[in-house]
Amino acid sequence: MTLYDLLKLFAFRLDAETAHGLGHRLLEAIQGTPLERVVADHYTVVDSRLRVETLGQSFPNPIGVAAGFDKNATAPSALAALGFGHVEVGGVTAEPQAGNPRPRLFRLPEDGALINRLGFNNDGADVIGERLERTDCPVPVGVNIGKSKSTPNEDAEEDYLYTFERVGSGEYFAVNVSSPNTPGLRALQERDRLASILRTLSEAGADPLLVKLSPDLTEAAVEDALGVVDDLDLAGVIATNTTTDRPPWLRGTHADEAGGLSGEPIEDESTGRIRFIAERTEKPIVGVGGVSDAAGAYEKIRSGASLVQLYTGLVYEGPSIARDINRGLLERLERDGFDSIEQAIGVDV
Ligand SMILES: Cc1cc2nc3c(=O)[nH]c(=O)nc-3n(C[C@H](O)[C@H](O)[C@H](O)COP(=O)(O)O)c2cc1C
């Protein structure tokens, strides 16, 4: 039993969002203190074979924190100290938002899953933009941009643009049109709407710009989105967000809660999507969905992901997850005769 297993006995008795808040406050408390260095020494795997050059950046390892964990960009460098190679902060919206009424985050421990319907609760682009300008983080920080709930879909361009203009100090920008928790948002994945939003941001200088897709899109809709990425010569794709599907075999008592399902139940679907996308584009893919160990991360990389992100795995496996995955990746590289992780990207495609 690890220390985190013990901690979980306590934390999992709390409401999931309360527990997340406590964990996050702990990260904020160590950030910028001498303890951060101690934590970094404990969790960071330094090995040049893990380095990935993509999106115009140098990532010290392929494992990043997915959007939603550090919504307000208050702990990126503490997360880097846990050994992550990048942190995607946000979703940030133009307006500060309270999100949906609580409870709105649920654990399904039997399934290694979460269901959330947070609804883009965040401090808003003005505050987060200023925070990012003061942020000093040793790994790349991407910014996930969502649409304010009060902005109708027809005005989405201005809303995304407002946010981008304030969070421009990020190292990449992810347009989130795939959250199931803002009514109507996913309709913006339709080809013309998507093209219009992405063109607006691209012309405003958002670079590198990626689009984050829902696992619930049809294959034809994914191909449409890839067409837009190619037409506008965008940087890449993030696959995938959470799903509104509920596999019938879920065992968690909260399986019927409304919202987006993440974690182990979406792992294979997400990896399949990555492979589908990799078969159709040379653009870098950021793979996300259900990763909780080195085997899962390696499978996503071999299926075409240049970088891998996780959120739910961090909740269940705890603060050592990035270190454990990075160590496991090195073992797999040696086993399979690769000199670097970059050589393994897409070998199964
Ligand atoms: C509580 C929670 C909040 C999230 N918030 C966002 C968000 O604001 N923007 C976004 O693009 N994805 C968000 N996500 C989706 C994750 O970034 C990720 O795509 C998804 O959870 C699948 O990865 P996982 O199985 O490793 O959790 C959120 C996920 C969770 C669990």
Ligand as a Chemical Component Dictionary entry (heavy atoms), coordinates in Angstrom:
data_LIG
# 
_chem_comp.id                   LIG 
_chem_comp.type                 NON-POLYMER 
_chem_comp.pdbx_formal_charge   0 
_chem_comp.three_letter_code    LIG 
# 
loop_
_chem_comp_atom.comp_id 
_chem_comp_atom.atom_id 
_chem_comp_atom.alt_atom_id 
_chem_comp_atom.type_symbol 
_chem_comp_atom.charge 
_chem_comp_atom.model_Cartn_x 
_chem_comp_atom.model_Cartn_y 
_chem_comp_atom.model_Cartn_z 
_chem_comp_atom.pdbx_ordinal 
LIG C1  C1  C 0 -13.195 17.409 -13.922 1  
LIG C2  C2  C 0 -12.801 17.556 -15.360 2  
LIG C3  C3  C 0 -12.763 18.819 -15.944 3  
LIG C4  C4  C 0 -12.398 18.968 -17.286 4  
LIG N1  N1  N 0 -12.366 20.207 -17.841 5  
LIG C5  C5  C 0 -11.977 20.338 -19.139 6  
LIG C6  C6  C 0 -11.885 21.629 -19.739 7  
LIG O1  O1  O 0 -12.121 22.652 -19.100 8  
LIG N2  N2  N 0 -11.516 21.703 -21.061 9  
LIG C7  C7  C 0 -11.241 20.567 -21.800 10 
LIG O2  O2  O 0 -10.922 20.673 -22.977 11 
LIG N3  N3  N 0 -11.290 19.348 -21.226 12 
LIG C8  C8  C 0 -11.649 19.210 -19.939 13 
LIG N4  N4  N 0 -11.692 17.972 -19.379 14 
LIG C9  C9  C 0 -11.372 16.781 -20.220 15 
LIG C10 C10 C 0 -9.931  16.319 -20.012 16 
LIG O3  O3  O 0 -9.022  17.321 -20.411 17 
LIG C11 C11 C 0 -9.681  15.027 -20.815 18 
LIG O4  O4  O 0 -9.841  15.308 -22.199 19 
LIG C12 C12 C 0 -10.628 13.900 -20.436 20 
LIG O5  O5  O 0 -10.880 13.898 -19.049 21 
LIG C13 C13 C 0 -10.070 12.532 -20.827 22 
LIG O6  O6  O 0 -8.849  12.289 -20.164 23 
LIG P1  P1  P 0 -8.725  11.384 -18.821 24 
LIG O7  O7  O 0 -9.467  10.105 -19.101 25 
LIG O8  O8  O 0 -7.258  11.199 -18.623 26 
LIG O9  O9  O 0 -9.356  12.156 -17.727 27 
LIG C14 C14 C 0 -12.051 17.815 -18.041 28 
LIG C15 C15 C 0 -12.055 16.547 -17.431 29 
LIG C16 C16 C 0 -12.416 16.407 -16.111 30 
LIG C17 C17 C 0 -12.416 15.036 -15.496 31 
# 
loop_
_chem_comp_bond.comp_id 
_chem_comp_bond.atom_id_1 
_chem_comp_bond.atom_id_2 
_chem_comp_bond.value_order 
_chem_comp_bond.pdbx_ordinal 
LIG C1  C2  SING 1  
LIG C2  C3  SING 2  
LIG C2  C16 DOUB 3  
LIG C3  C4  DOUB 4  
LIG C4  N1  SING 5  
LIG C4  C14 SING 6  
LIG N1  C5  DOUB 7  
LIG C5  C6  SING 8  
LIG C5  C8  SING 9  
LIG C6  O1  DOUB 10 
LIG C6  N2  SING 11 
LIG N2  C7  SING 12 
LIG C7  O2  DOUB 13 
LIG C7  N3  SING 14 
LIG N3  C8  DOUB 15 
LIG C8  N4  SING 16 
LIG N4  C9  SING 17 
LIG N4  C14 SING 18 
LIG C9  C10 SING 19 
LIG C10 O3  SING 20 
LIG C10 C11 SING 21 
LIG C11 O4  SING 22 
LIG C11 C12 SING 23 
LIG C12 O5  SING 24 
LIG C12 C13 SING 25 
LIG C13 O6  SING 26 
LIG O6  P1  SING 27 
LIG P1  O7  DOUB 28 
LIG P1  O8  SING 29 
LIG P1  O9  SING 30 
LIG C14 C15 DOUB 31 
LIG C15 C16 SING 32 
LIG C16 C17 SING 33 
# 
